[in-house]
Amino acid sequence: MPDIKEMLKFETIELREDRVTRARYGKFSIEPLESGWGVTLGNAIRRVLLSSMEGAAVTSVEIDNVSHEFSSLPGMREDITDLLLNVKGLVLSSSSPEEEILRIDVRGNEDSDQPRRVTARDIQPNPNVEIINPDHYLVELNHEGHLSMTLYVNHGKGYQETSEKVARDYRNIQIDAIFTPVKKVNYTVVDTRVGQFTNFDKLILEIWTNGSILPQEALKNSLELLVGEITYIYGLVKESMSDSLVAPVDVVLEENEQGEDKLIEELELSVRAYNCLKRARINTLRELLEIINQRPEDLKKIKNLGQKTYEEIVEKVEKLGFELNKVNIDEVNNQ
C-alpha cells in the first residue's frame, strides 16, 4: 500500500465571480484520501464554513425623524420596514474589529418630477468598510423626499436576532444581522486511483460566498478553525491521560533534556494562544523561549494576542520548569 500522505494534493478547479452582485464561487479538490476520510473531512469542513465564518453586517440604524420601524417618511415610496429589509441586503467587508459607522444623507430630485433611486453607492465612504454590492437598491425618493440615516456595522458569526441585542436609545432600530459570508457549500466524494489501488477518496468542495471573502480564503480559515479546535481537544485528552499515569524517572529526564525541541502543539495552549503563535511563525518551545527572554515586547505585538493570552503563554512555560527573564516580563506587563 503506498504512503498517500506524500502524494496528497490540493487543486483549484474553478473560480468565478458574478459581475453584478460580486458573489463568488470556488471549486476545489483534495486527493488521494484514505477510504472514508472524504466524507469525514467534507462534512466537517462544510459545517465549519456554514456556521463559524466571521463577517460584517449592519446591526442597527438611526433614521432622522423616525423612532420605530413601523413609521414612514414623507416623499419615500417604501415604508421603514421595507427600507430595513433592503439594508439587510447590504454585503459588507470591514477591516476593523471595532464597530464602524456609515452615513447616508440624500434628497429627491427637487428640480424634477422623476423619482430618485437610492442605492448603496449613495452611502458616504468609510475607509474601513467596503460595500461589496454598491448597486444594491435601498429606496426611491420623490422631489419632497429626504433620507438621513446612520448605519452601525459590527462583526459576528452566523445569524443574530434583534432580541439578542440592546438598543442604544429610543431612536435606535435593531436589525436581524446575517454575518456569515458563506452562502452555500456542497461536497462530493468520488473514487480515485493510486497506482493499482482504487479504494481511495477524492474530495470535491464547492463554496459560494457573498463576495466579501474569497472561496479559497474561506476554505483556509475553516481549516485553521478545525485544526485549532482539534489541537485543543487533543491537548485536553493527552493531559487527562498523563494525570492518571506516573512516568518512569528515566523517561521524564529524557523528555526534559529535549524539552526545548517541543512543538507548540504539545504545550496544550488555548485555541487563541496557539493560533497567535502559529500566525507569528513560532513553531517550537525554543523559539518561544527566545522571544519571552530576549524580546517579550515582540510577543505582545502579535495580532489578537492580548494580556490574558500573553499571561497564559508565560504560565505554561513556567510550569514546564524553564527559567524566564523576570525583568523583561515585568517591564512588558507594566507597559
HELIX and SHEET records of a PDB file:
HELIX    1   1 ILE A    4  GLU A    6  5                                   3    
HELIX    2   2 TRP A   37  SER A   51  1                                  15    
HELIX    3   3 ILE A   80  LYS A   88  1                                   9    
HELIX    4   4 ALA A  120  ASP A  122  5                                   3    
HELIX    5   5 THR A  162  GLU A  164  5                                   3    
HELIX    6   6 PRO A  215  ASP A  243  1                                  29    
HELIX    7   7 VAL A  249  GLU A  257  1                                   9    
HELIX    8   8 GLY A  259  ASP A  261  5                                   3    
HELIX    9   9 ILE A  264  LEU A  267  5                                   4    
HELIX   10  10 VAL A  271  ARG A  279  1                                   9    
HELIX   11  11 LEU A  285  GLN A  294  1                                  10    
HELIX   12  12 PRO A  296  LYS A  300  1                                   5    
HELIX   13  13 GLN A  307  LYS A  319  1                                  13    
HELIX   14  14 LYS A  326  ASN A  333  1                                   8    
SHEET    1   A 4 LYS A   9  GLU A  17  0                                        
SHEET    2   A 4 ARG A  24  GLU A  34 -1                                        
SHEET    3   A 4 PHE A 197  THR A 209 -1                                        
SHEET    4   A 4 VAL A 182  VAL A 194 -1                                        
SHEET    1   B 4 GLU A 100  ARG A 107  0                                        
SHEET    2   B 4 HIS A 146  LYS A 157 -1                                        
SHEET    3   B 4 GLU A  54  ILE A  63 -1                                        
SHEET    4   B 4 ASN A 172  GLN A 174 -1                                        
SHEET    1   C 2 LEU A  92  SER A  94  0                                        
SHEET    2   C 2 VAL A 129  ILE A 131 -1                                        
SHEET    1   D 2 ARG A 116  THR A 119  0                                        
SHEET    2   D 2 TYR A 137  LEU A 141 -1                                        
SHEET    1   E 2 TYR A 159  GLN A 160  0                                        
SHEET    2   E 2 ALA A 177  ILE A 178 -1                                        
END                                                                             
